[in-house]
């Protein structure tokens, strides 16, 4: 344990193009980039670039150059700390390079789509980089969904949220943050790519430093081992650090040594293939600011598409069951085309024969597992955050946004306590419970069959009924609560924490049970005379027979009405069939999209005019 005094003080979707594009980064090359910071593959005294030397100056070491790692570097640089950033893979690409992001130019080899909601946008604003990041984002103002067997999709515009969801490829976010780190680093930041870092000593004793070993790492360019790398110990470097932030994502090489990793067995396995789409221009059926979704009635597969650029490039994710004939490498492209023509003709017309062949040929991928580390997110002067601390399936865009909230919490702790064990411990107190609550909530959305109905669909139904009848007594459903915000003492809109959502919904269940019990009790008393004969026959009390009969009738009618319509409890199906907004108001399906869009665009224009831009 740290010996310092304790003081008590918070849609990634993987899209792999079918183009076969190769990475433009050479992991062996090293370059000095501008005045903002140095980048290289060697670690050198005085910040020079080399192959086996190391700066002995005390700094914060950030392991992982993904969104959370780069955001952490930004926050710590802002406080005046020196930062070294390591990553197993290559240097981030320029987010504005049209050759990389244009579908006509071949697209990208892989990218994640990240949806930035209120949580993520606020965090990036706090870091002072939202204006830069938003340049590469695409708005998602609504959703168009095709129910199974329907020929026309239903369009809805999100008018009930306090923010507009913004979507961008993960690598664009990384590239934008990387440029901002270099810009703000002003010589206080160094980057080392193609490096694997291990913690030897966590600096748990007072006054001790964190001891690291750094090795060369040659990343796999493609194939099933993409994202991994081969570590070599030829040029091993030992390093001491005042403070370490492990933001190494799914690698979790450090998280495993910090605390216990709680991992759930995936009982609702879905694998996926991704499909690059190019939407037609000037076509009212394909508005570039919508999330498009469709699915089969038998639950065979779901397809969800989000914008990857502002030019009509979309990333479509096709979720499949493991035993589906298309769920394999080298699937038959003719069969895939026939299935799309028959089931999803609206999307089939957007996929060329060449892309269809490449999609059929490439291997499948799996969604991340539900896991978190607990009971702490720190050990000594080492903290773990982002996906390394908590991972969820990317259905509701919670993972990346929560990772950015982690960053803000950490920078606040460091600002308050400095680079100390106390800051690391305080971060754990703030975020370990959030990591656990996030994963448990998210897993509840993903249970299969009847279990999913009990943990996801039925609560949505009950919340819709009770919040609709008594909105001042009962809160909106869980999904709405995760998207909602409240006003703090300073008048600023802030999101509910995951632990607050869990607590609020748990209390709602108690109130719902109490109300239902009261109603059933009253019904039982009223019907007691009619049930007298039955009670005598069954040799039970009138009250118990009345309550049991009423409860059976209520549950039976509810299950019959709602379970059939939600037999596919996928995220897309539930969102498409939800009939109330975040405030419990009924959503009209008959409004013209153009009218809703015109209203929102007009409102945004007025806001821009008021803001002077």
N, C-alpha and C positions, 0 to 999 in steps of 0.2 A: 504493500500500500504506500501511496505517497505520504511522506512524513510532514508535509506542510500543514498548517492549521486549516481545518475544514470550515468553510463558510457557505451557508445555504443561500443561495441566490435564486424550445420548439419542436401524344398518343403516339411509350416509345414504340414506335413500331419499326421493326427491322424491314428495310426495303432493299432487296438486292436485285439490281437490274439484270436483265438477260443479255446485256451487251458484251460481257467479257472484258470490260475496261480494266486496264492495269493501273496500279498506283503510280502517281507521278513523283512520289518521294523516294529519294535515294537514301536509305538509312545510314550509309557509310559517309556521305558528304557532311561537312560541317561548315556553317556560314555565320558571319557576323551580320545581324539584321538591325540596321538603324541605330538610334541612340537608346532605344527602349530596353534592350536586353541582349544577352548573348545566347546563341544556340549552338550546340555542338554535340558530338558523341563522346568527347573526353571530358575529364574533370580536372581542372588545372588551378594552381595557385594564381591569385591575382586575376582570375576570370579569363585566363587565356584558354584557347582551345587546344586540346591535345588528346592523348590516348590513355595516359595512366596517372596523371597528376591530379591533385585535389586541393581546392581552396580550403584553408584552415580557418577562415573567418566564420564566426557563429551566425547561423541563419536558420530560418524555418525551412524544412524540407517537405515538399508536397509530392506525394507519390501518386501519379496519375494526372494526365493532361487532358482529361475529359471536361465536361461542363462544370462539375462540382469542384474539380481540382483547380481549374483556371479561375473560377469565381472566388475560390479561397485565396489564391495568389493575389487577385485584385484587392480583396478586402484587407489582407495583411500588408500589402504594399501601401495602401492608403494610410495605414497607421504608422508607416515609416520603417517597417521591418524589411530585412533582406530575405529574399526567397530563392530557393532552388527548386525547380520542377523536373521530375523524372517521368518518363513514360516508356513502356515496353515497345510501343509502335513508333511510327514516323511522325515527322513534323506536320502540323495541320495545314490544310490547303487554303488558298485564298477563297473566301466565301463568295466573291464577286466574279470569279473566273467563269465566263459563259461556256467555255469548252467543256468544263466539268459538269455544269448543272443543266446544260441544254439537252433535251431528249433527241433533237436532230443530230447532235454531235456525238451521240452514243451513250449519253447518260453517265451514271456513276456506277462504280462496281458495287458499292453498298452504301447505304445510309439509313439512319434511324430518323423517323419523323417524331418530333417532340411537340406536343401541344402545351403551350404556355398559358395557363389560366391565371386567376387572380393571385394565387400564391407565388407562382414563378415570376410574374410581371412585377409584383411588389418588390421581390427580392432583387431583381435586376435593376429596378429603379433605385433601391437603397444603395446598390453598388455603383450607381451612376453610369450604367452602360445600356440602359433600355433603349435609348434613342438609336444607338449603333445597332443593337440586335434587331430592333423592329424594322430596320431597312431590308432585312432578308426574310421577314415573316410574311405569311399569307393569312388574311383574315378568314375565319370560318364563322359566318353569320347565321348559319342554319344547317338543316339536314334534309336530304331527300331520300326517302326510303321506299323500296318496293317490297310489299308483303308477298309471301309465297303465292305464286300463281297470278299476281296482278300485272296488268299491262302498263298501268300508269302509276308513277310514284307519287307519294304525298310529300309536299314541301312544307317545312316549318321554319320560321325565323325565330331565333332566340331573343325575345324582347324582355325576358324576366331576369337576366343576369346583370350584375353590376360591372361587368367587363366583357370585352370581346375576345374570344379565344383566338390566339395567334399560333400558327403552325409553321415549322421550318424543319428542314433536314438537320439531324444532329450535327453533321460535319460543318454545316453553315454556322450553327451556334458556336461550335468549337473554334472555327476559324475567326469569327467575329471577336470572341473573347480573347483569343490568342493575340490578335492585333491590338486589342485594348491593353493587355498585359504588357506587351512590348512598348507600347506608347507611354504607359504610365510608370513603367519600371525605372526608366531613366538610369540604367546601369545597376540597379539594385536587384535585378532578376536574371537568372541564368536557366536555360533549358538544356536538358540532356535526353536525347531520344535514343531508342534502341538500348535501354538500360533496365535491368531488373534489380530491385532493391529489397533487401531482407533486413529485418530488425534483429539484432543480436542481443542488445540490452535496452530495456524500455526506460531506463533512467528513473526507476522507482524510488531509489534512495535519494534523500535530500542532497542537492548539490551535484548529483550525477548527470551526465549528458546521455542522450540516446545514442547508442552505437549501431552503425549501419554497415552493411557490405553492399557494394555496387558491382554488378557484373554486366558484361555485354549480353545483349539479347537480340537474336536475329528473328524478326517476325515472319510468319508464314504469309505469303502474299494472297493466297486464295485456297479454296478447298475446305475440307471438313475441319482443319485445324486453324482456319482463319481467325485472327485475333489472339492467337497464342504465339509463343516464340521459343526458340531453343536457347537456353542459357549456357554460356561458356564461362569458365573460371580462369581463363588465361590471363586476363587483365583485371583481376579482382582488386577493388579499391576499398579500403576501410575509411569510414568517416564518422565524426562525432557531430551531433546536432543538438541544438537547444530545444527544439520542438518539432514533432513530425505529425503530418496530416496524411492519413491513408485514405485516398480517394481513388483506389485502383479498381473500382467496379466489380464485375463478376469474378475477377481474379482472387480477391479476398485472401491473398497470401498472408497478410498481416492480421486481418480480422480473426482468423482462426486461432491466433496466439493471444488475442485480447480478451475474448470471452467465449461463452458457449454459443454456437450457431444453432438456432432453432429452425429446422427445415421441415415443411409439411410434405407428406406424400401427395402427389398430384393425382387426385381421383377424378379429374375432368380433363383428361389429356386431349389437347388439340395440337396438331402440327400445322405448319403453314408454308405456303409458297407466296412469293410476292410478284406483282405484275406491274411494270411501268405502263402508264396510260398517257395518251396525249388527247386532251379534250378538244373538240372542235370550237372554233371561235365564232362569235355572233350567233350562237344557238341557244335559244331560251330554255331548251331542255337540259342544258349543261352549263349552269352558272358556276363560274370558277371560284365562288366563295362558299361553296357548300360541301358538306360531308355526305358522300353517296354510300348507300348501303343496300344490300339485298341478301336473301337467304332462301334456302329450300325448305319446304314444309316438313320434310322428314328429318331436319336437322343435319343433313349430310354435310353441307358446308355453308359458311357465311363469307360474304365478301364486303369489305369496307375500304373506301378510298378517300384519301385526304390530299389536299394540294401540297405539292413539293416545291412549287415556284409560283410566281405571279403570271406565268405565261401559259397556263393550262397543263403543266406537267403534274401528273398525279401518281401517287403510290397506292396501289390496290393490294390489300392483304387478303388472301384466300385461306380461311381456316378450314381444316379438314379433319376428319376422324382418322385414327391411325390405320385402320384397315381399308381405307378408301383406295380404289385402284389408281387414283391420281396422286396419292400421297407417297410417292417414291421417286427416287432418281431414275431418269430414263423412262418416264411414263409415255404412253402413246399420245402424240400430239393430235392425231386425228380423233381419238376418243375424247380428248379434252375439248377440241373444237366442237364436236357434236354435243357434248354436255352443255357448253356455253350457249350454243345456238338454241338448244332446246329449253334450258332453264333460265339463262341470263342473257338473252339476245341483245339487250340494251348495252351490255358491256362487251359482248363478243365483237360487235362492230367497231370497237375502239382498239382491238388487238390485232396486229398484223400477223400473217402466217409465220414470219420469221421470229417474232417475239414469242408466239405460241410455242414454237419448236424449242426455243431456248428455255422457256419456263418449264415445259414438260421435261426437258433433259436435266435441269439442275437439281441438286439435292434439296430435300426438305429441311426446315429448321424447326426448332422447338421454342415455345414461349418460356420465359424464365420461371423458376420455381418460386413459391412463396417462402421466404426465409428472412430472419432477422437475427441480430446478435443481442444477447441479453445476459445478465442484468445491467451491463454497462457498455459504454461506447468508448472507453478509454482504458489505458493501462500506463501508469507513470505519466510521461509527457508525450504519449502517442494517442491520437484520437482517430476514430473511424467514422466516416460519414458517407452520405449518398448511397448508391447501389451496394457498396461494400458493407453498409450497415443494415440495409433493408431493401429487398427486391420483391416486386409484385408484377403480375401480368398487366400489360399496358392498356387495359380496357377503358379506364377513366382518367388517364393522364396524371395519376397521382405521384408516380415514382420520381420523375424529373423535377416536378414542382416542389416536392418534399425535400429533395436533395439540395435545392437552392435555399430552402428555409433552414436546412442544417448549416449552410455556410454563414448565413446571417447570425444564427445563434452562436456559432463558434467565434466569429469576429467580435461579437458583443462581449463574449466571455474573455477573450484575449485583451480587449480594450480595457475591461474592468480589472483583470487579474494579471495581465502580462503573460509572457511565455513561461508558464509555470504548471506544476501539477495541479494547482488549485483551479486554473482555467480549464484544464482538461476534465477535471472532476465535475466542475460546474456545468460544462457542456453535456456530460453524461446525464446529469440530473434533469437538464432541460429536454433532451432529445431521446434518451433511451426508451422512455415510456411512449413517446410519439412513434418511434420505429415499430414497437410491438403493436400498438393500436392500429397503425396504418396497415400492417400485414394482416392482422386478424380481420379487420373490416373488409379488406380487399378479397381475402379468401372466402368470406361469407357470400360475396357476389358470384363466386365461381363454382359452387357445389353442383353436382349433377343430379338430374332426375327429381325424385320426390324430396330428397334432401335439399336441393337447390330451391324447390318450391317453398319449403319450410323456412329456410334461412334467408331467402332473397325475395321471392315473389310475394309470399303471404305478408311479410312485413310492409312491402310497398303498398299492398292492397289495404291493409289496416291503417297505415299512415294516411293514405289518400282519403279514406272514409272519415277518420277521426279529425284530421286536420281540416278537412272540408267542412265538417259540422261545427267544430269548436277550435278555430285557428288560434285563439288566445290561450287555450289550454294545452293543445297538442302541437308539436313542431312538425315541419314538413318531413318527407321521407329522407332516408340516409344520404342518398345521392344528392338530393337538393341541399342538404345541410353541408355537405362537403364543398359545394359550389357557392354557398351563401357567405355573407359577411355581416359583421356587426360594427358598430361605431364605438371606438374606445373613448377614454376621457378627453383626449385632445381633438376628437371629432374625426379622426382618421378611420377609414374602413379597413378592418382586419378580418381575416378568415378565422373560423372556429378551428381550434386545435383538434386533432384526431381523438385525443382523450376526452375532450369536451363533447364531441359528437357521440362517442360511445356512452358517456354518462347521461347525456340528454336523452338518447334513444332508450337507454335502460330504464330511465325514469318514466318515459312515455309508455313503455310496456307495462310497468306497474300500474300507471293510471288507466291504461286501456283495460287491463285485467280487472281492476276495481270497478270500472264503469260497466263492463260487460257482466261482471258478477252481480252487480246491483240490479241491472236490468233483468237478468235471468231470474234473480230472486223475486223481483216484483212480478214477473210473468208467471213464476211458479205459484206465488200466492194467489194470483188472479185465477189461475187455471186449476187450483187445488180441488174445487168442487167437481170439475169435469173429470179429473184424474182419480177421483176417489175410488171408483170401481176398479180401475187398473192397478192402483196401489194395493188394494185389497187382494187382487188376484196375484200380484207379484210378491205380496207380503213385504212390501217396502213402504216407507213413509211417503205421504203425498208430496212433501217438499223435495225429497231426493228424486222422485220420479219426474216431477215437473222440471227441475233443473236439468236432469240428464236428457230428457226429451227435447227441451229447448236448445240445449247445447248441441245435440246431435243434428237437429234441424238446421241450426245456424251454420255449423261447420259444413254440413252436406251441401247446402245451397251455395255457400261461398266457394267451396271447392269445385262444384259443378260449373258455376258461372265463370270462374277465373282460371282454374287450372287448365281447362281445355284451350283457352285462348293464349295461355302462356306455356304451352307444352314444350316449346323451345325456349329455355330460360337463358339464352345467350344475351350478352350485353346489348347487341344490336336489336334483338327482338324486343327486349324490355323497354329500351329507350324509344323505339318506334311506336310501342303501344301505350306508353304512359300518357294519360289524358289530362294531367294537370301540370302546371308549371311550378317553378320553385316556390311560389307563394300559395299553391293549392288551388289556383284558378284554372278553370277548364280551358283547354287549348282548342281553338277552332281550326278544323281541318279544311274549311271551305274558303278561307281567305286566299285571295290571289297572291302569289309570291311577289309579283311586281309591286303590288300595293304595299306589302310589308317592307320590301327592300327599299322602296322609295321613301317610306317613312323613316327608316333607320339611316339611310344615306343623308336625308335632309337634316336629321337630328345631329349627325356627326359633322356635317358641313357647318351648321350653326355653332356647334361647339368649337370648331377650328377657327371660325370667324371671331368668336368671343376671345379665344386664346391668342388671336393675332397671327394665325398661321394657316 
